[in-house]
Amino acid sequence: MRSVKVKVARRSLVVRLLYNPWGKIFFFATIILVGIGLSVFSFYYVKYSRLIDSKLSTGPFANTSKLFAAPRMVMVGDEGSPSEIAVWLRRSGYGESKNTRMGWYQIRPDAIDIYPGPDAFDQDSGVIKFEGPKVSKIIALRDSSERTRFALEPELITNLFDRNREKRRIVKFADIPEVLQRAVISAEDKRFFQHSGFDPVRIVKAAYVDVRDRRYGQGASTLSQQLARSFWLDQEKTWRRKAAEVMITLELERKLTKNEIFEYYSNEVYLGRRGSFSIHGFGEGAQAYFGKDLRNITLEEASLMAGLIQRPSYTNPFRYPDRAKSRRNIILSMMKENQFINQEQYETAAAAPVKLAGEEMESSDAPYFVDLVNESLVSQFQDHDFQNSSYRVYTTLDMDLQRDALQAVHAGMLEVDAQLKKRHKDYGGAWPEAQVALVAMDPQTGQIKALIGGRNYGLSQLDRAQAKRQPGSVFKPFVYTAAMNTALTDGSSAITPLTTYVDEPTTFWYDNKAYEPNNFEGKFNGTVTVRQALAKSLNIPTVKIAEAVGYRKVVDLARRAGLNMDIRATPAVALGAYEVTPIEVAGAYTMFPGRGVRSKPSYISLIRDQSGSPIFEEKPDRKTVVDARVAYLMVNMMEEVLRSGTGAGVRYRYNFTLPAAGKTGTSHDGWFAGFTSKLICVVWVGYDDNRELKLEGAKSALPIWGEFMKRAHKHPEYRNVSAFYPPDGIVTAQVDPQSGQLATTACPEARSEVFIAGTQPVEVCRLHGGGGTQIAGWEPSQSTRPVSAPGGMTPASGKPGDPRAVQSIPVNPSQPPNQQPKPAEGKGIFGRIRDIFK
């Protein structure tokens, strides 16, 4: 009865309002406002729904340019297993499902079948078979033919957002370890997997704290709201942005699972800056801060990353390790309160020091190399939007060599630090730490395979591999190359490895100015051969040689080899006084193992657009600088540097035994530039402020070079190093180094020397006497060298009568090399002696 009376009363109230003029206005105004509100809500809901649909349809990270390393080669005879190949393929984006766009694979007990997808670098499918721990056979499925090698999918270096310089490494939810999931929800949204996008309990708590403390400081945003804000909105705190955030959050919760929301959040979250890059996502964060794959992070590392989310700049562990540790321990306590970890785990993790990959060395994602590529994309491909399109940029970087370089530099710089600390008590404090650069390059193509630009990218983004510094003695090979070239241009006054100069204090005059160089430690050696001068890195003979050849010719040759145009034709050029970069030096040195052909440095091999079509393909830029015979003489003399000269320590101290050649450098800085038939490596060590290192290259750069080359040549692609074989037109003779004449049996120090045919000595040594006409070493060289040699040249067979054989030939010194008699065929030792004395 009472309820009936209440209903009648309410009805009568509505009737009275409808009959009241003001009531009518209020009633209809309410209806209009509600209608407008619903219309506005519907409009924006549909708008943001479509916006979300358009982004989610292709994946929220589809429009990101990806940077890849060079493909990894698997060769017959390599050690490994199907499961190890599968690990690499998974890391490159392959899966076991046929629907994976990158490609899929199938493991069998003794083989792995590989099927590239539409996004793969190479479309050739194949089977890699194993017998025991080695690859026994590789079969191309296209035509069932056997191959000697198979290119695996290149490893992803990073996702690169060009305009904002963001780095991102995309991960799947399955790749996110549970310890990180728990750390994140403990720090940001502990009821994430229970609520529907909003957490009322947290909102009420945040409002209470703000009222109590009389300030707006508490956040109540869930992970879903944070994702909505970071993907589609800005950080402006207005009611419009908040309303849009609510609608987007509702739509996200409706269309995505919790796992998908967490995955997108994990790839989008901002984690601070590493040098000039913004770090987004836990995948990139694990690499940037700890130098490891996300799946391998520990409890303390997971909690440190979760602690960065709130204030990444304030808690940057590189700059503020104490703040980072304090925040990390707060996250650990939250995890303990949520019963994700126990007391013992909490205490162990909280006591652990903050260990970062960048404390001593950059992370393994080659940030200096990425910068180099990025700068090239910006400057050379201005018509392409690498930020908003999914370009695939394939580089020349070999990730195995990059890791070898990191380890070699780390080990070598520990030695450098120990030596410099003995000289400077405040080294590393008031006295700055020495810096380093390393460039590894393919000598035949000029492709950069590894690059280190400094000790710590997080602290300094200056790329020392591109910084100009005085090269010192690593420039000397260009002086000696110009000298060896006189054999082809100045027949009567040709300089050979046997030519002698006096090493003594000397004043050189140029442009009415005196130039008085000194040798290292002020020591002088009297009369020395050109070979000895280069091997011992003697300054006075080097300047004399440059003066004899002509400073202008030295500069012209250096420029043809690819060194910068700032080098000037003065006596100082002979000793490397004009600045060059390590990359330039590496590129210029390619002409030595390249048989006189210089290969321009390169680092981008292929770029494909979003449809997979190539927009750029690398074409090797090669240029002949000197004759192959001149290049061989230089290689032969630079081998002496490692045999008996300033670089000999790499043989007996660091146990590097492969056929190699190179040159040390000591000026303000320490240098070593050297090569095998497979790799060129240049190492620089010095100070950023250009103060003098006072540590010769043999003690600073050479150990790093040796350690890297030992590691690098263990990989299959670089393992089969060959000796440096002479081209046509190179002869050898047994000579006496004291007289510079052909050695006899009475000469106490007879040695073999190489010459361009026509420039070898023709007179028999008369300094030692007693030898009569018995001349040593006139038989043709009996070579067992293989048929093929580096650089595509075919070496001499070494058989008597072969016109390509390396032999001693009688010559007429007054005639140029191209008019000299050819090697004698079918003559014995006495026949050749008679020819000389005719």
C-alpha positions in Angstrom: 0.0 0.0 0.0 2.8 2.3 0.9 4.7 1.6 -2.3 1.6 2.5 -4.3 1.4 5.8 -2.6 5.1 6.5 -3.3 4.7 5.7 -7.0 1.6 8.0 -7.2 3.6 10.8 -5.5 6.4 10.5 -8.0 4.1 10.4 -10.9 2.3 13.5 -9.6 5.7 15.3 -9.2 6.6 14.5 -12.8 3.2 15.8 -13.9 3.5 19.0 -12.0 7.0 19.5 -13.5 5.7 19.0 -17.0 2.9 21.5 -16.4 5.2 24.0 -14.8 7.0 26.3 -17.5 10.3 26.1 -15.7 9.9 22.4 -15.2 9.4 22.0 -18.9 12.5 24.0 -19.7 14.5 21.9 -17.2 13.2 18.6 -18.5 13.8 19.3 -22.1 17.2 20.9 -21.4 18.2 17.7 -19.6 17.1 15.6 -22.5 19.0 17.8 -25.0 22.2 17.8 -22.9 22.0 14.0 -22.5 21.4 13.7 -26.2 24.3 16.0 -27.0 26.5 14.1 -24.6 25.6 10.8 -26.1 26.2 12.2 -29.6 29.6 13.6 -28.7 30.5 10.4 -26.9 29.4 8.3 -29.9 31.3 10.5 -32.3 34.5 10.3 -30.4 34.0 6.7 -29.6 33.6 5.9 -33.3 36.5 8.2 -34.2 38.9 6.6 -31.7 37.6 3.1 -32.5 38.5 3.6 -36.2 41.8 5.2 -35.2 42.6 2.1 -33.0 41.4 -0.3 -35.7 43.7 1.3 -38.3 46.7 1.0 -36.1 46.0 -2.4 -34.8 45.1 -3.8 -38.2 48.8 -3.7 -39.3 50.2 -4.0 -35.8 51.2 -0.9 -33.8 54.9 -1.3 -34.7 54.5 -2.2 -38.3 55.7 1.2 -39.6 59.2 1.1 -38.2 62.4 0.8 -40.2 64.5 -2.2 -39.2 68.3 -2.4 -39.3 69.8 -5.8 -40.0 73.3 -7.1 -39.8 74.9 -9.1 -42.6 73.6 -12.6 -43.2 75.3 -15.4 -41.3 76.9 -18.0 -43.5 76.7 -21.7 -42.6 79.3 -23.7 -44.5 80.0 -27.4 -45.0 82.3 -28.5 -42.3 81.1 -26.0 -39.7 80.5 -27.3 -36.2 77.0 -27.0 -34.8 73.7 -28.7 -34.6 70.1 -28.3 -35.9 69.0 -26.8 -32.5 71.8 -24.2 -32.6 70.6 -23.2 -36.1 67.1 -23.0 -34.8 68.1 -20.6 -32.0 69.6 -18.2 -34.6 66.5 -18.5 -36.8 64.1 -17.7 -33.9 66.2 -14.7 -32.9 65.9 -13.5 -36.5 62.1 -13.8 -36.5 61.5 -17.4 -37.8 59.0 -19.7 -36.2 57.8 -23.3 -36.5 54.5 -22.1 -38.0 54.1 -21.9 -41.8 52.2 -18.6 -41.3 55.3 -16.7 -40.0 56.1 -13.9 -42.5 59.8 -14.0 -41.9 60.0 -17.8 -42.4 59.7 -21.1 -40.8 61.8 -24.1 -40.1 61.5 -27.8 -39.2 64.0 -29.7 -37.1 64.8 -33.3 -37.8 67.3 -35.5 -35.8 70.1 -34.9 -38.3 68.9 -31.9 -40.3 67.0 -28.7 -40.3 64.7 -27.6 -43.2 64.6 -23.8 -43.7 61.8 -22.1 -45.6 62.1 -18.3 -45.9 58.9 -16.2 -45.9 58.0 -13.0 -47.8 59.9 -10.8 -45.4 63.1 -12.8 -45.5 66.4 -11.5 -46.9 67.0 -14.4 -49.2 64.1 -16.4 -50.7 66.1 -19.6 -51.2 64.9 -22.5 -49.1 67.3 -25.3 -48.1 68.2 -28.3 -46.0 71.3 -28.3 -43.7 72.3 -31.9 -42.8 74.6 -32.9 -40.0 76.9 -35.9 -39.3 77.8 -35.8 -35.7 78.7 -32.2 -34.6 79.4 -30.9 -38.1 77.5 -29.8 -41.2 77.9 -32.6 -43.8 75.7 -31.4 -46.6 73.7 -28.3 -47.7 71.0 -28.9 -50.3 69.1 -26.1 -52.1 65.4 -27.1 -52.4 64.8 -25.0 -55.5 66.8 -27.4 -57.7 68.0 -30.1 -55.2 71.6 -29.1 -55.9 74.3 -29.3 -53.3 75.9 -26.1 -52.0 78.9 -25.3 -50.0 77.2 -22.5 -48.0 73.8 -21.3 -46.9 72.9 -17.7 -45.8 70.9 -17.6 -42.6 68.5 -14.7 -42.0 70.4 -11.5 -40.8 70.2 -10.7 -37.2 68.1 -7.6 -36.2 70.4 -4.9 -34.9 67.5 -2.5 -33.9 64.3 -0.9 -35.0 65.2 2.7 -35.8 62.8 5.7 -35.7 64.7 8.2 -37.7 63.3 11.6 -36.8 63.1 11.1 -33.0 66.2 8.9 -32.8 64.3 6.1 -31.0 65.6 2.6 -30.7 63.2 -0.3 -30.2 63.6 -4.1 -30.2 60.2 -5.7 -30.6 59.4 -8.7 -28.4 56.4 -11.0 -28.1 54.5 -11.7 -24.9 56.1 -15.1 -24.8 59.6 -13.5 -24.7 58.8 -11.4 -21.6 60.0 -13.3 -18.5 57.6 -13.8 -15.7 59.9 -12.0 -13.3 59.6 -8.8 -15.4 55.8 -9.1 -15.7 55.6 -9.3 -11.9 58.0 -6.4 -11.4 56.0 -4.1 -13.8 52.5 -4.8 -12.4 53.9 -4.4 -8.9 55.3 -1.0 -9.8 52.5 0.3 -12.1 49.3 -1.7 -11.9 49.1 -4.7 -9.5 45.5 -5.5 -10.4 46.1 -5.3 -14.2 45.0 -8.8 -15.0 41.8 -8.4 -12.9 40.3 -5.0 -13.8 38.6 -3.9 -17.0 40.9 -1.0 -17.9 40.3 1.1 -14.7 41.2 0.4 -11.1 38.6 2.1 -8.8 40.4 1.1 -5.7 43.6 2.8 -6.9 41.6 5.9 -8.0 40.0 6.3 -4.6 43.4 5.8 -2.9 45.1 8.4 -5.1 42.3 10.9 -4.5 42.5 10.4 -0.8 46.3 10.9 -0.7 46.1 14.1 -2.9 43.4 15.6 -0.6 45.4 14.7 2.5 48.7 16.1 1.2 46.9 19.0 -0.6 48.7 18.4 -3.9 48.1 16.7 -7.2 50.9 14.1 -7.2 49.4 10.6 -7.2 48.9 8.7 -10.4 46.0 6.2 -10.8 46.5 5.3 -14.5 46.5 1.6 -15.3 48.8 0.0 -17.9 45.9 0.2 -20.3 45.5 3.9 -19.8 49.2 4.5 -20.1 49.3 2.5 -23.4 46.3 4.5 -24.7 48.1 7.8 -23.8 51.5 6.9 -25.3 50.1 5.4 -28.5 47.5 8.0 -29.5 47.7 11.0 -27.2 50.1 13.5 -25.8 51.1 14.1 -22.2 49.1 17.3 -21.7 47.0 17.2 -18.5 43.6 18.4 -19.7 40.1 17.1 -19.4 39.9 16.6 -23.2 42.9 14.4 -23.2 41.7 12.5 -20.2 38.3 12.0 -21.8 39.9 10.7 -24.9 42.1 8.4 -22.8 39.0 6.9 -21.2 37.4 6.1 -24.5 40.6 4.6 -26.0 41.1 2.5 -22.9 37.6 1.1 -23.1 38.1 0.3 -26.8 41.5 -1.3 -26.1 40.1 -3.5 -23.4 37.3 -4.6 -25.7 39.5 -5.5 -28.7 42.6 -6.8 -27.1 43.4 -9.5 -24.6 45.4 -8.7 -21.5 48.4 -10.4 -22.9 48.3 -8.3 -26.0 47.9 -5.1 -24.1 50.9 -6.0 -21.9 52.9 -6.9 -25.0 52.2 -3.6 -26.7 52.9 -1.7 -23.5 56.2 -3.6 -23.1 57.3 -2.5 -26.6 56.2 1.1 -26.2 57.2 2.1 -22.7 59.8 4.9 -22.5 62.9 3.9 -20.5 65.1 7.0 -20.8 67.9 7.9 -23.1 71.1 6.1 -24.1 73.3 8.7 -25.6 71.5 10.4 -28.4 68.8 7.7 -28.6 65.5 7.4 -26.8 65.1 3.8 -25.5 61.6 2.4 -25.9 60.5 -1.1 -24.8 61.9 -3.6 -22.5 63.6 -5.5 -25.3 65.8 -2.5 -26.2 66.1 -1.6 -22.5 67.7 -5.0 -21.7 70.2 -4.5 -24.5 70.9 -0.9 -23.7 71.3 -1.3 -19.9 72.5 -4.9 -19.5 73.8 -5.9 -22.9 71.6 -9.1 -22.9 68.5 -10.6 -24.4 65.3 -9.8 -22.5 64.7 -13.5 -21.8 67.9 -13.7 -19.8 67.5 -10.8 -17.3 67.6 -11.4 -13.6 65.3 -10.4 -10.7 67.4 -7.3 -9.9 67.6 -6.3 -13.5 63.9 -6.7 -14.0 63.1 -4.6 -11.0 65.5 -1.9 -12.1 63.8 -1.6 -15.5 60.4 -1.5 -13.8 61.7 1.3 -11.6 62.7 3.4 -14.6 59.1 3.7 -15.9 58.0 6.4 -13.5 61.0 8.8 -13.8 63.5 7.4 -16.3 65.7 10.5 -16.5 65.8 10.9 -12.7 66.7 7.3 -12.1 69.0 6.8 -15.1 71.4 4.1 -13.8 74.4 5.4 -15.9 74.2 8.9 -14.4 72.5 8.2 -11.0 73.3 4.6 -9.9 72.3 5.3 -6.3 68.9 6.6 -7.3 68.4 3.7 -9.6 69.3 1.2 -6.9 67.0 2.9 -4.3 64.1 2.8 -6.8 64.9 -0.8 -7.7 64.7 -1.8 -4.1 61.4 -0.1 -3.7 60.1 -2.3 -6.6 61.6 -5.4 -4.9 59.7 -4.6 -1.7 56.5 -4.2 -3.6 57.1 -7.6 -5.2 57.6 -9.1 -1.8 54.4 -7.5 -0.5 52.5 -9.0 -3.5 54.1 -12.4 -2.6 55.9 -12.6 -5.9 59.2 -13.2 -4.2 60.2 -14.4 -0.7 62.3 -12.7 2.0 65.5 -14.4 1.0 65.1 -13.4 -2.7 64.3 -9.9 -1.7 67.4 -9.5 0.5 69.7 -11.1 -2.1 68.5 -8.9 -4.9 68.4 -5.7 -2.8 72.0 -6.2 -1.7 73.2 -6.8 -5.3 75.2 -3.9 -6.9 73.9 -2.2 -10.0 75.7 -3.9 -12.9 75.4 -2.2 -16.3 76.7 -3.2 -19.8 78.0 0.3 -20.3 80.2 0.5 -17.3 83.2 -0.4 -19.4 82.0 -1.0 -22.9 79.1 -0.2 -25.2 76.3 -2.7 -25.6 76.5 -5.3 -28.4 74.0 -3.6 -30.6 76.7 -1.5 -32.3 75.3 2.0 -31.4 78.2 3.9 -33.2 77.6 1.8 -36.3 73.8 2.5 -36.1 74.6 6.2 -35.9 76.8 5.9 -39.0 74.0 4.2 -40.9 71.3 6.6 -39.6 73.3 9.6 -40.7 73.7 8.1 -44.2 69.9 7.4 -44.4 69.1 11.0 -43.5 71.7 12.6 -45.9 71.5 10.2 -48.9 67.8 9.1 -48.9 65.9 12.3 -48.1 63.0 11.3 -50.4 62.2 8.3 -48.2 60.4 8.5 -44.8 62.2 5.9 -42.7 60.1 6.9 -39.6 56.6 6.2 -40.9 57.3 3.3 -43.3 58.6 -0.2 -42.7 61.8 -0.1 -44.6 64.3 -2.9 -44.1 67.9 -1.7 -44.1 70.5 -4.5 -44.5 74.0 -3.5 -43.4 77.4 -5.0 -43.7 77.9 -5.6 -40.0 79.0 -9.0 -38.9 77.6 -9.5 -35.4 80.1 -12.2 -34.5 83.0 -9.8 -35.4 81.2 -7.0 -33.6 81.1 -9.1 -30.4 84.8 -10.1 -30.9 85.7 -6.4 -31.3 83.9 -5.6 -28.0 85.7 -8.3 -26.1 89.1 -7.4 -27.7 88.7 -3.7 -26.9 87.6 -4.4 -23.4 90.6 -6.7 -22.7 93.0 -4.4 -24.5 91.9 -1.2 -22.7 92.4 -2.9 -19.3 96.1 -3.2 -20.3 96.2 0.4 -21.5 94.6 1.6 -18.3 97.1 -0.3 -16.2 100.0 1.2 -18.0 98.6 4.7 -17.9 97.8 4.5 -14.2 101.5 3.9 -13.5 102.2 7.2 -15.2 99.3 9.3 -13.9 98.1 8.7 -10.3 94.9 10.6 -11.0 94.1 8.7 -14.2 90.4 8.2 -14.7 89.7 11.1 -12.3 91.3 14.5 -12.9 93.2 12.8 -15.7 90.8 11.6 -18.4 90.5 7.9 -19.5 92.0 7.0 -22.9 89.5 6.3 -25.6 89.5 3.8 -28.4 88.2 3.1 -31.9 88.3 -0.1 -34.0 87.3 -0.6 -37.6 87.3 -4.0 -39.3 86.8 -4.2 -43.0 86.7 -6.7 -45.8 89.8 -6.0 -47.9 88.2 -7.0 -51.2 84.9 -5.1 -50.9 85.5 -2.4 -48.4 82.5 -3.5 -46.3 82.7 -2.5 -42.7 82.3 -5.7 -40.6 82.7 -4.3 -37.1 83.0 -0.8 -35.6 83.8 0.5 -32.2 83.6 4.2 -31.7 84.4 4.6 -28.0 84.5 2.9 -24.6 81.0 3.9 -23.5 78.3 5.1 -25.8 76.1 6.0 -22.8 78.6 8.5 -21.6 79.8 9.8 -25.0 78.4 9.5 -28.5 81.5 10.9 -30.2 82.4 8.3 -32.8 86.2 8.2 -32.8 86.1 6.0 -35.9 85.0 9.1 -37.7 87.1 11.6 -35.8 90.2 13.1 -37.4 93.5 12.5 -35.7 97.1 12.5 -36.6 97.9 9.0 -38.0 101.6 9.1 -37.3 103.5 6.2 -38.6 100.5 4.3 -40.0 100.8 6.9 -42.8 104.3 5.9 -43.7 103.3 3.0 -46.0 102.0 5.6 -48.4 105.4 7.3 -48.5 107.1 3.9 -49.2 104.4 3.0 -51.8 105.3 6.2 -53.7 108.9 5.2 -53.4 108.3 1.7 -54.7 106.3 3.2 -57.6 109.6 4.8 -58.9 110.5 1.4 -60.3 107.8 1.9 -62.9 108.3 5.7 -63.5 112.0 6.4 -62.9 113.9 3.4 -64.2 117.4 4.6 -63.6 116.7 6.0 -60.1 114.2 3.5 -58.8 114.0 3.0 -55.0 113.8 -0.6 -54.0 113.6 -2.4 -50.6 117.4 -2.7 -50.7 118.1 1.0 -51.3 119.9 2.5 -48.3 119.6 5.8 -46.4 121.5 7.2 -43.5 119.6 7.5 -40.3 121.1 10.5 -38.5 120.0 13.9 -37.2 118.9 15.9 -40.3 117.5 19.3 -41.0 115.0 19.5 -43.9 114.3 22.8 -45.6 110.9 23.5 -47.1 109.5 26.9 -48.1 112.4 28.5 -46.4 111.5 26.8 -43.1 113.5 24.3 -41.2 112.0 20.9 -40.2 114.0 18.8 -37.7 112.2 15.5 -37.0 113.5 13.0 -34.4 113.3 9.3 -34.1 111.4 7.6 -31.3 113.5 7.9 -28.0 116.1 9.9 -30.0 118.0 6.8 -31.3 119.7 6.7 -34.7 120.8 3.7 -36.6 123.3 4.8 -39.3 122.9 3.3 -42.7 119.7 1.3 -43.1 117.8 -0.2 -46.0 114.3 0.9 -47.0 113.0 -2.4 -45.6 114.7 -1.8 -42.3 113.5 1.8 -42.1 109.9 0.8 -42.5 110.1 -2.2 -40.2 111.7 -0.1 -37.4 109.5 3.0 -38.2 112.5 5.3 -38.6 111.5 8.9 -39.1 114.6 10.4 -40.7 114.9 7.9 -43.6 111.2 8.2 -44.2 111.4 12.0 -44.7 114.5 11.5 -46.9 112.5 9.1 -49.0 109.6 11.4 -49.3 111.9 14.2 -50.3 113.5 12.0 -52.9 110.2 11.0 -54.4 108.6 14.4 -54.0 106.1 15.4 -51.3 103.5 16.1 -54.0 103.6 12.6 -55.3 103.1 11.2 -51.8 100.1 13.4 -51.2 98.6 12.5 -54.6 98.9 8.8 -53.9 97.3 9.2 -50.5 94.4 11.0 -51.9 93.9 8.4 -54.6 93.8 5.9 -51.9 90.9 7.7 -50.2 92.5 9.9 -47.5 91.1 13.4 -47.0 92.0 16.4 -49.1 93.5 18.3 -46.1 96.8 16.5 -46.5 99.5 19.0 -47.7 102.7 18.4 -49.5 105.3 19.3 -46.8 108.0 17.3 -45.1 105.6 16.7 -42.1 103.3 14.7 -44.4 105.9 11.8 -44.4 105.4 11.3 -40.6 101.6 11.5 -40.6 101.2 15.1 -39.3 97.9 15.7 -41.2 94.7 14.4 -39.7 92.7 11.4 -41.0 90.0 9.1 -39.6 90.4 5.4 -38.7 87.7 4.6 -41.3 89.7 6.5 -44.0 92.9 4.6 -43.0 91.1 1.3 -43.2 89.7 2.1 -46.6 93.1 3.3 -47.9 94.9 0.2 -46.6 92.6 -2.0 -48.8 94.9 -1.3 -51.7 97.7 -3.4 -50.2 95.9 -6.8 -49.9 93.8 -5.7 -52.9 96.8 -5.8 -55.2 96.8 -2.0 -55.8 93.0 -1.7 -55.9 91.3 0.5 -53.3 87.8 -0.4 -52.1 85.8 2.5 -50.7 84.4 1.8 -47.2 80.7 0.9 -47.2 78.1 -0.1 -44.6 74.7 -0.4 -46.3 74.3 -3.4 -48.7 70.6 -3.3 -49.4 67.4 -1.3 -48.6 63.9 -2.6 -49.3 60.7 -0.6 -49.0 57.5 -1.8 -47.4 56.5 -3.9 -50.4 59.9 -5.7 -50.5 61.2 -3.9 -53.6 64.8 -2.8 -53.4 65.4 1.0 -53.5 69.2 0.7 -53.1 71.7 -2.0 -53.7 75.4 -1.6 -52.9 77.8 -1.6 -55.8 81.4 -1.9 -54.8 83.4 1.3 -55.5 86.9 0.0 -56.5 89.7 2.1 -57.9 93.2 1.1 -59.0 95.7 3.2 -57.1 99.0 1.5 -57.8 100.4 -1.4 -59.9 99.9 -4.9 -58.3 103.7 -5.3 -58.2 104.1 -2.2 -56.1 101.3 -3.3 -53.8 103.0 -6.7 -53.3 106.4 -5.1 -52.4 104.6 -3.0 -49.7 102.8 -6.1 -48.3 106.1 -8.0 -48.2 107.8 -5.1 -46.4 104.9 -4.7 -44.0 105.1 -8.4 -43.2 108.6 -7.5 -41.9 107.0 -5.1 -39.4 105.4 -8.1 -37.7 108.4 -10.4 -38.2 111.2 -8.2 -36.9 110.0 -4.7 -36.6 107.8 -2.6 -34.2 104.9 -5.0 -34.5 106.8 -8.2 -33.7 105.3 -8.4 -30.2 102.0 -9.6 -31.7 103.8 -12.8 -32.7 105.7 -13.7 -29.6 103.7 -12.0 -26.9 100.1 -12.4 -28.2 100.7 -15.5 -30.2 99.1 -14.3 -33.4 100.7 -16.5 -36.1 98.6 -16.1 -39.2 100.1 -14.6 -42.4 99.6 -10.8 -41.8 101.1 -7.4 -42.5 100.7 -4.0 -40.9 102.2 -0.9 -39.5 102.3 0.6 -36.0 101.8 4.3 -35.4 102.9 6.5 -32.5 102.4 10.3 -32.6 100.1 11.9 -30.1 98.1 8.6 -30.2 98.7 4.9 -30.6 97.7 3.2 -33.8 98.0 -0.1 -35.5 96.7 -0.8 -39.0 97.1 -4.4 -40.3 95.5 -7.1 -42.4 95.3 -10.7 -43.5 94.0 -11.9 -46.8 90.5 -11.9 -45.1 90.3 -8.8 -42.9 91.7 -5.4 -42.4 91.6 -4.0 -38.9 92.6 -0.5 -37.7 92.8 0.4 -34.0 93.3 3.9 -32.5 93.9 4.7 -28.9 94.2 8.2 -27.5 92.6 11.1 -25.6 89.6 13.1 -26.8 91.3 16.4 -25.9 94.3 15.5 -28.1 96.8 15.4 -25.3 99.8 13.1 -25.9 99.2 9.5 -25.1 102.9 8.8 -24.5 102.3 5.1 -25.1 103.5 3.7 -28.4 101.1 1.9 -30.8 102.9 -1.4 -30.1 101.8 -1.2 -26.5 98.4 0.4 -26.9 96.7 -0.4 -30.2 98.6 -3.5 -31.3 97.4 -5.8 -28.4 93.8 -4.9 -29.2 94.4 -5.7 -32.9 96.0 -9.0 -32.1 93.3 -10.1 -29.8 90.6 -9.1 -32.3 92.3 -10.8 -35.2 92.8 -14.1 -33.2 89.1 -14.1 -32.3 87.9 -13.1 -35.8 89.8 -15.7 -37.7 88.2 -18.6 -35.7 84.9 -18.0 -37.6 84.4 -20.1 -40.7 84.2 -17.2 -43.1 87.6 -15.8 -42.0 89.4 -19.1 -41.1 91.2 -20.0 -44.3 93.8 -17.2 -44.4 96.2 -17.5 -47.3 99.7 -16.1 -47.7 100.3 -13.1 -49.9 101.5 -14.3 -53.3 103.4 -12.2 -55.8 101.9 -11.2 -59.2 103.7 -11.4 -62.5 106.8 -9.3 -62.7 108.2 -9.9 -59.2 111.6 -11.5 -58.8 113.7 -12.5 -55.9 117.4 -12.4 -55.4 119.8 -13.5 -52.7 121.5 -10.3 -51.7 124.1 -9.0 -49.2 122.4 -6.3 -47.1 125.7 -4.6 -46.4 126.8 -4.1 -49.9 123.5 -4.1 -51.6 124.8 -6.5 -54.2 124.1 -10.1 -55.2 125.3 -12.4 -52.4 128.0 -15.0 -52.7 128.7 -17.9 -50.5 131.1 -15.8 -48.5 128.5 -13.3 -47.5 127.7 -13.8 -43.8 124.1 -12.4 -43.8 122.8 -13.2 -47.2 119.0 -12.9 -47.4 116.3 -13.1 -50.0 114.8 -9.8 -51.2 112.0 -9.1 -53.6 112.1 -6.6 -56.5 110.1 -5.5 -59.5 111.7 -7.2 -62.4 114.5 -5.0 -63.7 115.3 -3.2 -60.5 117.2 -6.0 -58.7 121.0 -5.7 -58.3 123.2 -7.2 -61.0 126.7 -6.8 -59.5 128.2 -9.6 -57.4 129.2 -8.7 -53.8 132.8 -7.7 -53.7 132.7 -6.4 -50.1 133.3 -9.8 -48.5 135.4 -11.4 -51.3 136.5 -15.0 -51.3 133.3 -16.1 -53.0 134.6 -16.0 -56.6 131.8 -16.4 -58.9 129.7 -18.7 -56.8 126.5 -16.8 -56.5 123.9 -17.8 -53.9 120.2 -18.3 -54.7 120.0 -18.1 -58.4 117.7 -21.0 -59.0 114.1 -20.3 -59.7 111.9 -20.4 -56.6 110.3 -23.8 -56.1 106.9 -22.8 -54.9 104.2 -25.0 -53.6 101.6 -22.2 -53.6 98.0 -23.1 -54.6 96.5 -22.3 -58.0 94.4 -19.3 -56.8 95.6 -16.4 -54.8 93.9 -13.4 -53.1 92.5 -10.7 -55.3 91.6 -13.0 -58.2 95.3 -13.3 -59.4 96.9 -16.5 -60.5 100.3 -17.0 -58.9 103.3 -18.4 -60.6 103.6 -22.2 -60.7 107.1 -22.1 -59.4 108.3 -24.7 -61.9 111.5 -24.1 -63.8 110.8 -22.7 -67.2 107.4 -21.1 -66.1 107.6 -17.5 -67.2 105.5 -16.5 -64.2 107.9 -18.1 -61.7 109.6 -15.8 -59.2 113.2 -15.9 -60.2 116.4 -13.8 -60.3 117.0 -12.3 -63.7 120.1 -10.5 -65.2 119.3 -6.9 -66.0 120.8 -3.8 -67.5 120.4 -0.9 -65.0 120.4 1.7 -67.7 117.2 0.3 -69.3 113.7 0.8 -67.8 111.9 -2.2 -66.4 109.7 -2.8 -69.4 112.8 -3.2 -71.6 114.6 -5.6 -69.4 115.4 -9.2 -70.6 112.9 -11.9 -69.6 113.8 -14.7 -67.2 116.3 -17.2 -68.6 114.7 -20.5 -69.5 116.5 -23.8 -69.6 119.8 -22.4 -68.4 121.8 -23.8 -65.5 123.7 -21.8 -62.9 126.8 -21.4 -65.0 124.9 -20.2 -68.0 123.4 -17.4 -66.0 126.8 -16.5 -64.5 128.2 -16.2 -68.1 125.3 -13.9 -69.1 126.2 -11.5 -66.3 129.8 -11.2 -67.2 129.2 -10.9 -70.9 
